[in-house]
Amino acid sequence: MSVAPFVATAAKKPRPKPAPRITAAMRAASLRKVNAYLDGSIHGAFQQPGALVPIFEQLYRLGSGLSHDPVHIIHYGDSHTAADEWTAVLRDSFKEKFGDGGSGFSLAGHPFAGYRRVDAPGGGTALWHSDGFRSASGDGLLGLGGMSITSDRPGQSVYLETECDFLEVHYLQQPDGGTMSLYDGEQFLDEIHTAGELGPGFVRYTVPAGPHRFTLKTLDYHPVRLFGWVADKQTGVTYEALGINGAEAGVIMKWDEKLLAAYLQRRDPGMIVLAYGTNEASDPNWNYENYEAMFSSLLQRMRQDAPAASILVLGPTDRWYRVRGAWRPLDGVDRIVAAEQAACRENGATFWDSRQRMGGKGSMRDWVYSGLGQVDYVHFTGAGYHRLGDVLFSDLMRQYDAYRKTRLEISNQMPIPYGPAK
């Protein structure tokens, strides 16, 4: 009698439960819940709002005509920032109220999939190598935005479409650096030589006001390393989104400190926004004490490099994860929020509790069911980011209006000096 050979078979994995079908009634009910969350959380989202006084004073002087100096806001973050959905709403809102200062700083070319600037589209040819990313790959010489692109081939180009009165090109000055040609449309503007002692490189140009398409082209076989463009107008607000997919806050500590400081000081931001925590929340090696210490060091570095700037920290939004085929709120967000709040208290930074403002722990499900959140229970849809942007700007303007009222009351109470005006 022959016996069939034994063949081991792999155990079948249980199929994950299919996503629930969201009916029109469920969608409407969830949208009502989201609206109720936002109405009920309107107070108390900010901690240390007094730290916003420096940016409010700049905005007041700009909005009242006491100053025409532009106000620059730099927003660092992860994929929520890189997609430029949330930040685009904030940018448009600031510009509508205080004036359009241009697109400000944006990364050169298209350094990674998922990066974009809604107001300043750009791109480039294929033979550029990117450094940075969420691991800060490379030597840390990554400029203002934590990303660089490099080519040592002639004929490689990048472009930027924007409206501005001034253009600045940021690059790495380095020994044996290559040469580029700069064009505005078809018009040749300049030849830029990047060779020199290792350090920050930049050139600035005054250009006719209006729309432009700028192009940089490499001319030789020497390395050219680009960080980005600055496109400014005479006055107004810029809101500069510098997000990296998958990034955690600690990535900034891996960027070359002197290079970052040089570009931050040159940019002279009125406010720095730090929006991290979504990715850290699922890190199995995360440690509260280490994270709080790192985040405090990050705030101190920003304060040192931009002492006149307000610092606004946006806590992580609610996030869920799948376990045994079912979705559950991610507890790690609790720890991130607590650590960032503590670091902000210790270092005089403002904290805005994004998760509390959207409805608290577990609220992401209603954002997903209502069509405002994506089915990964991490990111938001365009409509969801638009809603968050509107909420944050409204909260900021309530604080600004309170500051403005107090400032005017103090000004009206100041005694009139005796004697003739001089």
FIROSE-918402 format. One record per residue: residue in three letters; y, z, x of N, C-alpha, C in turn. Coordinates in steps of 0.001 Angstrom, whole numbers, padded with zeros to 6 digits, always signed. Atoms other than C-alpha are relative to their C-alpha. Example, Ala and Ser with C-alpha at 12.3 -4.5 7.8 and 13.67 -1.06 7.14 Angstrom:
// FIROSE-918402
ala-001190+000000+000890-004500+007800+012300+001200+000000+000900ser-001190-000060-000820-001060+007140+013670+001090+000730-000770
This chain:
// FIROSE-918402
met-001187+000000+000846+000000+000000+000000+001235+000000+000880ser-001232+000070-000798+003309-001038+001483+001062+000880-000624val-001083-000879+000441+006252+001326+001303+001328-000625+000391ala-001321+000571-000298+009755+000013+001053+000775+000921+000921pro-000778-000838-000930+011943+001220+003896+001124+000722-000734phe-001072-000803+000600+014417+003991+003061+001348-000511+000495val-001346+000451-000356+017997+002798+003017+000999+001016-000524ala-001006-000979+000412+020758+005368+003000+001173-000711-000657thr-001162+000566+000684+023556+004651+000595+001128+001016-000014ala-001161-000893+000002+027036+006066+000749+000254+000508-001405ala-000329-000582+001297+027959+008435-002023+001245-000670-000561lys-001144+000633+000628+030311+006857-004477+001139+000984-000147lys-001171-000842+000167+033795+008241-004381+000434-000034-001460pro-000464+000002+001397+035096+009351-007734+001270-000834-000128arg-001178+000822+000217+037590+006928-009113+001180+000867-000415pro-001165-000775+000433+041094+008301-009383+000337-000320-001448lys-000381+000215+001384+042342+008763-012880+001094-001057-000075pro-001046+001012+000113+044359+005757-013976+001314+000639-000427ala-001301-000502+000386+048069+006277-014377+000138-000056-001519pro-000117-000004+001463+048889+007255-017941+000891-001142-000478arg-000825+001046+000596+050221+004513-020125+001226+000656-000612ile-001244-000609+000459+053851+005334-020755+000494-000796-001204thr-000431+000649+001234+054710+004503-024326+001519+000080-000124ala-001438-000031+000243+058195+003855-025626+000452+001395-000416ala-000353-001357+000435+058164+007293-027264+000022+000968+001186met+000019-000854-001190+057177+008984-023973+001215-000259+000875arg-001151+000357-000833+059877+007093-022116+001280+000597-000586ala-001211-000522+000636+062531+008094-024634+000058+001524+000115ala+000028-001455-000101+061405+011735-024605+000325+000463+001418ser-000271-000367-001394+061456+011864-020798+001459-000240+000356leu-001415+000259-000275+064905+010292-020676+000877+001103-000595arg-000748-001117+000582+066162+012990-023041-000118+001244+000881lys+000181-001150-000883+064677+015593-020713+000851-000136+001257val-000821+000216-001198+066365+014051-017664+001466+000257-000315asn-001391-000237+000387+069696+014040-019493+000276+001494-000164ala-000164-001450+000170+069168+017691-020410-000001+000713+001346tyr+000002-000584-001344+068289+018537-016809+001384-000133+000652leu-001276+000260-000670+071489+016944-015548+001153+000748-000658asp-001036-000763+000693+073629+018573-018210-000112+001493+000315gly+000204-001429-000208+072086+021982-017541+000154+000463+001425ser-000068-000383-001413+072312+021905-013746+001349-000334+000625ile-001290+000476-000496+075958+020883-013475+000706+001036+000856his-000623-001067-000776+076970+024263-012035-001004+000571+001003gly+000826-000695-000983+075619+025838-008884-000771-000870+000953ala+000747+000850-000932+074293+022798-007036+000506+000135+001429phe-000588-000117-001334+076690+023377-004106-000112+001426+000527gln-000145-001253-000731+076445+026175-001572+000967-000234+001147gln-001079+000115-000990+079380+026766+000809+000886-001223-000252pro-000846+001180+000243+081590+024156-000903+001323+000048+000756gly-001230-000097-000771+084556+025495+001073-000030-000799+001290ala+000111+000788-001230+083207+023618+004088+000419-001455-000208leu-000444+001369+000289+084320+020402+002335+001520-000149+000090val-001467+000061-000044+088023+021272+002736+000514-001073+000965pro-000535+001034-000897+088545+019009+005807-000059-001416-000585ile+000068+001350+000574+087297+015868+004039+000891-000099-001228phe-000866+000035+001172+089151+016801+000855+001467-000161+000400glu-001387+000153-000458+092408+017119+002802+000266-001448+000432gln-000163+001402-000390+091897+013662+004321+000091-000896-001231leu-000019+000818+001211+091134+012185+000897+001282+000226-000794tyr-001244-000292+000711+094139+013950-000655+001171-000740+000642arg-001109+000659-000690+096516+012603+001981-000073-001517-000168leu+000170+001433+000204+095043+009121+001625+000348-000385-001430gly-000206+000334+001401+095087+009162-002174+001423+000194-000469ser-001383-000278+000406+098632+010546-002415+001023-000803+000785gly-000925+000807-000792+100121+008147+000126+000651+000740+001145leu-000547-000736-001140+100918+010883+002658-000518-000550+001319ser+000586+000596-001194+098688+009061+005121-000700-001293-000394his+000744+001244+000197+097225+005590+005454-001182-000090+000968asp+001118-000001-000933+094646+006598+008054-001307-000175-000769pro+001282+000175+000686+091172+005372+007045-000858+001253+000115val+000925-001134+000025+088510+007942+006168-001413-000548+000102his+001356+000499-000244+084988+007368+007507-001025+001070-000380ile+001104-000877+000383+081868+008925+005950-001287-000623+000523ile+001260+000471-000580+078556+008600+007824-001148+000757-000645his+001107-000579+000767+075359+009200+005828-001306-000320+000715tyr+001295+000141-000659+072136+009765+007826-001111+000417-000958gly+001099-000398+000869+068768+009929+006114-001257-000808+000230asp+001299+000670-000069+065298+008563+005454+000001-001241-000889ser+000088+001236+000786+064077+005780+003153+000913+000018-001220his-000951-000077+001109+066254+007059+000276+001352-000591+000414thr-001266+000510-000534+069186+006092+002511-000134-001441+000471ala+000169+001327-000604+067743+002999+004227+000100-001126-001012ala-000021+001050+001028+067417+001079+000955+001404-000280-000514asp-001410+000152+000387+071182+001550+000329+000170-000195-001501glu-000175-000023+001457+070747+002110-003403+000900+001178-000377trp-000755-001220+000247+071948+005714-003684+001366-000078+000682thr-001229+000020-000797+074532+005250-000929+000973-001080-000468ala-000894+001051+000481+075890+002015-002410+000840+000486-001176val-000753-000553+001128+076877+003879-005582+001104+000917+000510leu-001011-000887-000577+078662+006535-003531+001105-000797+000679arg-000991+000844-000693+080363+003848-001430+000966-000622-001005asp-000853+000654+000995+081641+001962-004463+000921+000999-000696ser-000801-001006+000705+082847+005156-006130+001145+000504+000863phe-001061-000445-000904+084779+006378-003102+001062-001082+000168lys-000955+001089-000205+086349+002967-002584+000855-000243-001239glu-000759+000212+001227+087357+002630-006222+001099+001051-000154lys-000965-001090+000176+089142+005993-006140+001011+000084+001132phe-000868-000242-001155+090585+006026-002615+000311-001245+000825gly-000293+001222-000726+090640+002422-001441-001150-000464+000870asp+001103+000644-000727+088305-000006+000329+000353-000089+001482gly-000241+000008-001437+088186+000652+004073-000886-000953+000764gly+000916+000907-000673+085586-002022+004808-001420+000549-000003ser+001402-000435-000033+081874-001744+005511-000268+001002+001105gly+000209-000965-001069+082341+000384+008629-001146-000396+000901phe+001096+000268-000922+079338+000727+010922-001264-000402-000755ser+001320+000388+000490+076092-001103+010156-000840-000434+001193leu+000900+000357-001089+073040-001782+012299+000024-001501+000257ala+000007+001410-000382+072773-005065+014166-001284-000676-000462gly+001159+000787+000395+070467-007750+012786-000745+000626-001167his+000863-000611+001019+067534-006622+010651-001077+000760+000767pro+000870-000684-000971+065904-003944+012844-001340+000439-000545phe+001296-000385+000562+063136-002938+010420-000047-000397-001464ala+000182+000341+001407+061686-003877+007061+000489+001157-000858gly-000512-001046+000877+063431-001978+004310+001440+000358+000260tyr-001412-000290-000274+066838-001779+006000+000884-001038-000673arg-000989+000926+000523+069791-003281+004182+001323+000724-000221arg-001299-000462+000435+073465-002892+003503+000457-000937-001099val-000344+000814+001157+074401-004091+000048+001325-000706+000200asp-001352+000534-000135+078031-004645+001025+000195-000850+001246ala-000174+000731-001261+077422-006249+004433-001344-000567+000446pro+001297+000567-000378+074311-008466+004623+000019-000531+001426gly+000122+000481-001372+073067-009334+008077-001427-000404+000295gly+001337+000418-000403+070083-010693+009956+000049-000572+001396gly+000046+000554-001340+069002-012449+013099-001228-000847+000219thr+001145+000811-000388+066527-014668+014890-001188+000895+000330ala+001260-000740-000075+062947-013643+015615-000213+000764+001301leu+000373-000558-001301+062959-012761+019323+000882+001171+000409trp-000650-001272-000296+064626-009359+019122-001051+001098-000097his+000914-001137+000017+062703-006174+019924+000759+001236-000459ser-000652-001183+000545+063570-003036+017948-000545+001272+000633asp+000365-001342-000449+063552+000536+019285+000640+001015-000923gly-000523-001061+000844+064084+003774+017445-001033+000403-001030phe+000902-000324+001102+062348+004066+014077-000098+001523-000197arg+000105-001427+000312+061149+007440+012790-000484+000824+001183ser+000477-000720-001181+059583+008340+016156+000992-000037+001143ala-000988+000203-001067+062690+007393+018177-000659-000632+001223ser+000698+000677-001083+060528+005049+020233+000986-000564+001010gly-000861+000517-001059+061943+003909+023549+000608+001131+000805asp-000617-000947-000926+064328+005709+025891+001049+000898-000644gly-000980-000834+000674+066545+007353+023253+001411-000545+000016leu-001334+000616-000049+069515+005085+024010+000147-000872-001243leu+000105+000643+001315+069948+004202+020346+001320-000051-000755gly-001310+000160+000601+073677+004409+019627+000255+000923-001167leu-000438-000820+001122+075259+005725+016437-001047+000118-001095gly+000908+000044+001138+072486+004753+014018-001450+000257+000312gly+001387-000290-000323+069307+005624+015894-000909-001203+000084met+000779+001231-000125+068194+001981+016213+000705-000935+000967ser-000571+001060-000832+068694-000780+018757-000901-001221-000073ile+000785+001228-000136+067591-004394+019107+000336-000625+001350thr-000160+000522-001363+067062-006090+022479-000632-001380+000106ser+000583+001296-000344+066508-009637+023680+000430-000379+001412asp-000343+000532-001328+066372-011175+027148-000204-001512+000033arg+000160+001441+000126+066166-014749+025885+001307-000619-000435pro-001206+000673+000486+069092-017163+025533-000229-000611-001380gly+000078+000657+001298+069851-018588+022100-000402+000899-001147gln+000311-000934+001080+068978-015452+020124+001304+000473-000642ser-001253-000298+000684+071523-014498+017491-000197+001042-001091val-000080-000880+001167+072507-011932+014882+001288-000359-000731tyr-001201+000301+000772+075041-012272+012082+000326+001145-000942leu-000472-000989+000964+077075-010101+009730+000998-000671-000927glu-000941+000506+000995+078846-011067+006506+000750+001184-000599thr-000775-001146+000451+081691-008742+005556+001459-000395-000144glu-001443+000146+000062+085381-008377+004763+000622+001082+000865cys-000590-000997-000891+087560-006664+007361+001298-000532+000610asp-001179+000320-000804+090755-006584+009400-000275+000198+001483phe+000371-000299-001388+089083-005279+012570-001515-000098+000137leu+001426+000074-000307+085703-005969+014140-000249+000688+001324glu+000413-000634-001244+083962-003868+016756-001483-000275+000193val+001402+000215-000345+080676-004677+018511-000443+001150+000898his+000558-001100-000790+078579-001759+019831-001261-000479+000702tyr+001141+000438-000794+076110-002459+022635-000206+000973+001145leu+000265-000807-001183+074505-000806+025639+000538-000732+001222gln-000422+000524-001302+076389-001421+028841-001053+000441+001012gln+001097-000308-000912+073710-001621+031530+000043-000933+001203pro+000073+000880-001163+073158-002968+035033-000792-001268-000326asp+000662+001292+000224+072218-006657+034930-000036-000382-001476gly-000052+000342+001413+073142-006809+031233+000435-001436-000222gly-000262+001405+000302+073413-010210+029603+001359-000244-000635thr-001275+000450+000554+076279-012155+028076-000226-000608-001380met+000076+000517+001360+076943-013072+024442+001279-000754-000333ser-001164+000646+000599+079258-015421+022595+000176+000536-001409leu-000321-000495+001330+081012-014147+019478+000727-001092-000772tyr-000598+001019+000854+081889-016509+016621+000408+000617-001332asp-000405-000298+001371+083771-016116+013363-000148-001309-000763gly+000336+001303+000557+082198-018843+011261-000367-000933+001143glu+000230+000949-001097+082272-021853+013578+000983+000191+001140gln-001045-000183-001001+085243-020558+015550-000451+000967+001091phe+000324-000851-001139+084555-019186+019029+001095+001046+000177leu-000976-001080-000185+086222-015786+019514+000030+000540+001417asp-000010-000665-001303+085084-014371+022831-001378-000098+000641glu+001232-000149-000750+082440-014048+025508-000086+001458+000431ile+000156-001430-000231+081109-010503+025811-001020+000212+001112his+000869-000284-001139+079641-009324+029112-000455+001452-000100thr+000514-001360+000189+077357-006283+028801-000431+000657+001302ala+000395-000582-001284+076714-005712+032527+000988+001083+000412gly-000855-001083-000475+078036-002501+034039-000804+001271+000158glu+000645-001296-000140+077298+001152+034617-000591+000428-001345leu+000700-000356+001231+074818+002542+032069+000857+000915-000869gly-000791-000810+000907+076659+003869+029036+000366-000768-001251pro-000388+000670+001252+078251+003039+025678+000904-001190+000269gly-000837+001187-000105+079733-000432+025354+000558-000368-001358phe-000612+000443+001262+082142-001681+022718+001194-000886+000308val-001196+000837-000041+084774-004343+022176+000547-000065-001418arg-000652-000042+001307+087305-004429+019336+000946-001187-000130tyr-000817+001169+000260+089122-007367+017751+000772+000178-001302thr-000757+000133+001242+091851-007833+015186-000272-001400-000546val+000356+001281+000607+090845-010592+012763+000805-000178-001283pro-000722+000198+001264+092515-012189+009727-000672+000740-001146ala+000553-000722+001139+092073-010096+006598-000756-000962-000910gly+000775+000841+000899+089402-011432+004264-001455-000064+000398pro+001442+000102-000278+085725-012474+004290-000267-000727+001313his+000394+000589-001278+083993-013351+007549-001520-000070+000083arg+001401+000001-000434+080603-014367+008883+000025-000022+001520phe-000014-000124-001457+080361-013103+012457-001398-000265+000548thr+001270+000294-000654+077651-014332+014813+000108+000317+001482leu+000143-000229-001436+076593-013127+018270-001190-000805+000503lys+001081+000793-000574+074498-015444+020461-000163+000346+001475thr+000269-000286-001411+072823-014566+023764+000066-001299+000803leu-000261+001188-000813+073591-016929+026639-000897-000130+001218asp+000767+000073-001245+071155-016099+029456-001283+000820-000133tyr+001273-000714-000010+067888-014451+030461+000142+001474+000389his-000222-001420-000273+069437-011024+031057-000025+000790-001313pro+000170-000764+001246+068835-008213+028553+001328+000328-000687val-001106-000422+000861+071285-007669+025714-000566+000981-001015arg+000467-001041+000922+070873-004472+023710+001134+000363-000952leu-001028-000197+001022+072810-004177+020461-000306+001223-000853phe+000121-001133+000905+073455-001091+018344+000512-000337-001397gly-000522+000305+001322+075595-002448+015536+001404-000543+000029trp-001339+000534+000216+078884-003666+014139+000856+001048-000709val-000960-000760+000797+081993-001901+012866+000981-000998-000598ala-000918+000897+000709+084001-003787+010231+000921+000862-000863asp-000954-000892+000658+087116-001857+009162+001176-000768-000572lys-001276+000476+000507+090229-002458+007109+001092+000975+000422gln-001123-000806-000452+093697-001038+007697-000066+001421-000549thr+000033-001307+000635+093178+001835+005272-001104+000028-001045gly+001067-000131+000984+090718+003193+002698-001180+000780+000551val+001195-000767-000341+087255+004762+002816-001132-000937+000389thr+001274+000656-000301+084111+003533+004538-001116+001005-000266tyr+001176-000855+000229+080700+004899+003508-001176-000693+000674glu+000893+000692-000923+078206+004061+006240-001407+000585-000094ala+001367-000452+000251+074494+004327+005351-000878-000296+001203leu+000837+000147-001185+072239+004943+008366-001326+000705-000248gly+001304-000556+000321+068739+005533+007049-001109-000702+000748ile+001182+000544-000674+065367+005015+008737-001226+000390-000817asn+001195-000274+000803+062130+004721+006743-000906+001018+000692gly+000928-000994-000518+059874+007738+007201+000609+001045+000911ala-000630-000881-000985+062431+009642+009277+000039+001448-000475glu-000246-001415+000210+062634+013419+009560+001266+000389+000754ala-001291-000384-000583+065790+015309+010514-000067+000121+001522gly+000134-000208-001434+064452+016100+013985+000094-001261+000829val-000062+001238-000774+064530+012424+014950+001340-000118+000721ile-001320+000112-000624+068270+012710+015696+000040+000758+001321met+000014-000783-001234+067525+015329+018357-000661-000765+001149lys+000632+000820-001033+065551+012646+020223+000914-001119+000492trp-000935+001022-000433+068521+010280+020454+000800+000515+001194asp-000776-000409-001170+070444+010312+023732+001288+000688-000445glu-001094-000824+000505+072994+013088+023189+001372-000530+000422lys-001297+000473-000481+075791+011676+025346+000408-001303-000675leu-000309+001279+000630+075547+008197+023846+000406+000199-001458leu-000342-000283+001389+075531+009513+020283+001367+000654-000094ala-001291-000692+000028+078469+011815+021039+001151-000975+000237ala-001068+000958-000294+080501+008946+022494+000333-000844-001221tyr-000250+000846+001166+080071+006800+019394+000496+000813-001194leu-000504-000847+001079+080565+009683+016944+001481+000323+000210gln-001399-000312-000282+083808+010656+018668+000879-001221-000203arg-000775+001215+000212+084954+007066+018600+000162-000287-001495arg-000058+000263+001440+084121+006795+014880+000846+001036-000722asp-000826-001082+000548+085830+010148+014120-000211+000149-001509pro+000266-000061+001447+084129+010685+010730+000713+001168-000665gly-000530-001082+000808+085771+012719+007996-001106+000855-000576met+001154-000751+000503+082341+013719+006710-001278-000624+000534ile+001344+000414-000384+078769+013551+007976-000959+000532-001059val+000991-000368+001006+076014+013563+005340-001377-000075+000647leu+001367-000038-000509+072471+014582+006329-000942+000139-001189ala+000885+000023+001172+069792+013699+003754-001448-000141+000455tyr+001372-000010-000493+066353+014694+005071-000811+001079-000715gly+000884-001021+000537+063338+016686+003948-001161-000551-000793thr+001081+000585+000794+061224+014348+001821-001273-000166+000831asn+001174+000241-000841+058919+013439+004714-000525+001293+000613glu+000424-001277-000566+058861+016921+006265-000845+000798-000990ala+000670-000812+001025+057608+018352+002964-001510-000187-000007ser+001442+000247-000017+054160+016799+003489-000591+000104+001406asp+000463-000121-001377+053877+017549+007227-000910+001220+000133pro+000916-001153-000078+050756+019745+007757+000331+000943+001154asn-000343-000819-001163+052186+021048+011065+001386+000645-000121trp-001360-000511+000187+055520+022111+009581+000027+001526+000130asn-000163-001437-000198+056779+025588+010552+001422+000388-000371tyr-001322-000374+000511+059673+027375+008829+000960+000354+001129glu-000904-000461-001060+061124+029096+011909+000413-001139+000902asn-000322+001128-000881+060905+025978+014068+000948-000984-000690tyr-000836+000966+000711+062440+023781+011371+001415+000531-000175glu-001331-000562+000173+065315+026138+010633+000781-000014+001313ala-000655+000021-001308+066076+026447+014356+000425-001412+000380met-000346+001389-000311+065951+022679+014813+001175-000466-000851phe-001057+000467+000890+068144+022051+011770+001329+000661+000360ser-001211-000664-000461+070652+024635+012992+000545-000681+001258ser-000430+000695-001218+070737+022898+016381+000605-001358-000333leu-000536+001294+000424+071297+019571+014633+001408+000161-000562leu-001332-000240+000561+074246+020971+012662+000996+000354+001103gln-000880-000372-001105+075683+022474+015833+000365-001209+000853arg-000290+001210-000769+075385+019162+017663+001006-000877-000732met-000947+000791+000775+077155+017339+014847+001394+000633+000025arg-001287-000701-000041+079882+020000+014802+000678-000175+001358gln-000558+000166-001336+080334+019689+018548+000529-001411+000213asp-000379+001395-000232+080504+015888+018504+001100-000467-000944ala-001015+000393+000989+082713+015638+015388+000614+001269-000590pro-000470-001323+000432+084589+018959+015144+000891-000019-001233ala-000891+000067+001156+087016+017748+012458-000720-000383-001287ala+000729+000516+001154+084289+016516+010098-000582+001117-000853ser+000820-000810+000891+082882+018247+007041-001446-000468+000128ile+001419+000353-000041+079079+018359+007057-000614+000362-001349leu+000649-000159+001301+077230+017896+003762-001489-000288+000163val+001454+000161-000045+073456+018416+003634-000510-000195-001424leu+000640+000257+001295+071580+016888+000704-001459+000422+000106gly+001389-000435-000034+068353+018776+000108-000931-001058-000557pro+000954+001005+000489+065171+016826-000658-000112+000021-001518thr+000255+000102+001437+064566+015585-004180-001427+000458-000295asp+001346-000406+000389+061474+016618-006143-000996-001086+000389arg+001037+000935-000434+058241+015045-004929-001348+000506-000482trp+001356-000327+000419+054682+014957-006257-001002-000660+000958tyr+001061+000627-000782+051357+014139-004568-001278-000017-000817arg+001253+000151+000742+047915+013107-005763-001088+000861+000646val+001115-000821-000467+045069+015623-005442-001097-000050-001049arg+001158+000138+000889+041617+015072-006929+000317-000902-001192gly-000288+000983+001025+042948+012113-008859+001122+000354-000942ala-001081-000416+000893+045796+014033-010491+001272+000241+000812trp-001286-000207-000656+049491+014285-009655+000455+001445-000170arg-000486-001365+000005+050940+017686-008717+001308+000082+000803pro-001222-000189-000808+054381+018848-007491-000362+000466+001406leu+000263-000332-001401+054498+019162-003695+000732+001298+000352asp-000583-001312-000287+055029+022812-002756+000840+000007+001272gly-000733+000025-001257+056334+021868+000678+001494-000164-000164val-001435+000161+000229+059691+020955-000823+000690+001361-000080asp-000579-001346+000090+060278+024676-001564+000428+000501+001372arg-000258-000536-001339+060087+025551+002127+001125-000761+000695ile-001063+000802-000615+062303+022680+003232+001361+000424-000542val-001265-000397+000620+065024+023641+000758+000462+001344+000556ala-000367-001328-000491+064947+027281+001887+000483-000057+001450ala-000380+000078-001411+065128+026385+005585+001353-000699+000178glu-001269+000702-000124+067973+023900+005143+001149+000844-000541gln-001032-000887+000528+069920+026352+002975+000383+001064+001025ala-000270-001037-000992+069573+029036+005637+000793-000562+001178ala-000713+000611-001124+070702+026686+008417+001448-000309-000372cys-001367+000299+000445+073743+025626+006372+000841+001270-000090arg-000741-001268+000057+074744+029248+005722+000394+000468+001389glu-000250-000473-001355+074494+030040+009419+001007-000855+000753asn-000798+000938-000799+076490+026998+010535+001173-000617-000759gly-001197+000442+000705+079221+026503+007949-000070-001412-000531ala+000157+001318+000608+077830+023380+006302-000213+000164-001505thr+000203-000008+001446+077788+022547+002587-001397-000510-000324phe+001332+000426+000439+074384+022275+000893+000066-000388-001469trp+000114+000466+001392+073790+020248-002294-001480-000090-000318asp+001419-000106+000321+070451+021039-003904-000400-001165-000911ser+000353+001211+000754+069246+017599-004965-001097+000275-001026arg+001120-000249+000913+066015+018876-006494+000450+000836-001193gln-000495-000829+001094+067732+021599-008527+000872-000804-000941arg-000932+000790+000812+070347+019091-009688-000736-000992-000891met+000732+000982+000807+067734+016582-010919-000908+000651-001028gly+000798-000688+001006+065925+019259-012903-000933+001049+000535gly+000846-001026-000590+064056+021475-010454-001407-000479+000289lys+001373+000318-000396+060446+021603-009329-000778-000554-001189gly+000781+000638+001045+058249+019277-011361+000743-001036-000814ser-000800+000901+000838+061095+017216-012795-000238-001474+000308met+000184+001395-000373+060053+014038-010948-000838-000758-001028arg+000837+000696+000989+057456+013267-013616+000862-000596-001118asp-000849+000530+001059+060152+012889-016252+000884-001134+000506trp-000759+001127-000562+062175+010675-013915-000882-001244+000070val+000924+001141-000045+059084+008475-013457-000251-000533-001406tyr+000304+000432+001365+058214+008389-017162+001194-000670-000666ser-001200+000571+000617+061819+007571-018086+000411-001329+000625gly-000356+001241-000682+061893+004584-015700+001015+000191+001100leu-000972-000288-001055+064233+006326-013223-000658+000322+001331gly+000743-000267-001221+061505+007143-010683-001125-000996+000170gln+001104+000910-000272+058907+004976-008998-001332+000722-000154val+001307-000583+000295+055192+005501-009596-000627+000678+001216asp+000485-000788-001131+054722+006921-006082+000462+001448-000087tyr-000511-001350+000222+056528+010036-007388+000787+000527+001206val-000816-000357-001160+058663+010019-004229+001370-000668-000096his-001231+000782+000025+061257+007268-004575+000476-000210-001440phe-000596+000248+001302+063533+006286-007427+000149-001502-000211thr-000329+001389+000294+064150+002997-009163+001493-000213+000261gly-001419+000264-000167+067501+001269-008803+000847+000786-000990ala-000729-000751+001016+068595+002865-012061+000023+001489+000325gly+000058-001408-000361+067453+006281-010808+000937+000343+001132tyr-000931-000235-001115+069345+006007-007528+001446-000091-000493his-001351+000128+000549+072391+004868-009489+000395+001287-000722arg-000282-001248+000722+072127+007965-011666+000284+001124+000995leu-000215-001043-001000+071816+010251-008626+001344-000166+000696gly-001281+000253-000651+074793+008581-006966+001172+000403-000868asp-001063-000387+000930+076943+009041-010041+000121+001518-000098val-000005-001457+000129+075928+012700-010308+000613+000644+001241leu-000531-000587-001230+076653+013496-006656+001498-000257+000124phe-001424+000288-000118+080016+011732-006709+000804+000838-001001ser-000686-000813+001002+081009+013511-009934+000094+001456+000446asp-000022-001375-000492+080038+016860-008409+001022+000156+001124leu-000973-000052-001090+082065+016109-005284+001425-000060-000525met-001353+000136+000522+085087+015074-007326+000440+001223-000793arg-000376-001261+000644+084961+018282-009370+000478+001004+001041gln-000437-000872-001089+085178+020208-006118+001335-000483+000575tyr-001250+000552-000524+087905+017869-004889+001164+000309-000927asp-001075-000272+000952+089944+018305-008074+000418+001466+000053ala-000333-001423-000136+089717+022103-007699+000817+000230+001267tyr-000764-000115-001242+090920+021787-004102+001412-000548-000179arg-001299+000638+000205+093734+019453-005112+000906+000886-000854lys-000792-000887+000868+094891+021820-007880+000508+001197+000791thr-000403-001157-000801+094923+024793-005511+001052-000380+001033arg-000961+000448-001021+096753+022813-002851+001377-000202-000613leu-001292+000244+000658+099478+021751-005289+000645+001313-000430glu-000555-001294+000397+099857+025313-006600+000606+000716+001199ile-000525-000648-001208+100309+026634-003058+001283-000685+000455ser-001194+000742-000413+102805+023875-002241+001195+000339-000886asn-001093-000306+000931+104854+024667-005366+000532+001417+000169gln-000421-001385-000176+104971+028367-004466+000691+000248+001333met-000627-000185-001315+106297+027832-000940+001507+000097-000161pro-001450-000170+000134+109911+029089-000579+000752-001170+000610ile-000858+001053-000525+112657+026527-000061+000828+000578+001134pro-000751-000556-001138+114220+027093+003397+001493-000067-000258tyr-001449-000035+000135+117887+028113+003492+000615-000929+001039gly-000731+000831-000928+120476+025931+005172-000158-001456-000308pro+000044+001432+000234+121106+022231+005231-001263-000634+000584ala+001160+000736-000514+118248+019849+005645+000338-000669+001308lys-000232+000619-001306+117866+018531+009166-000753-001322+000073
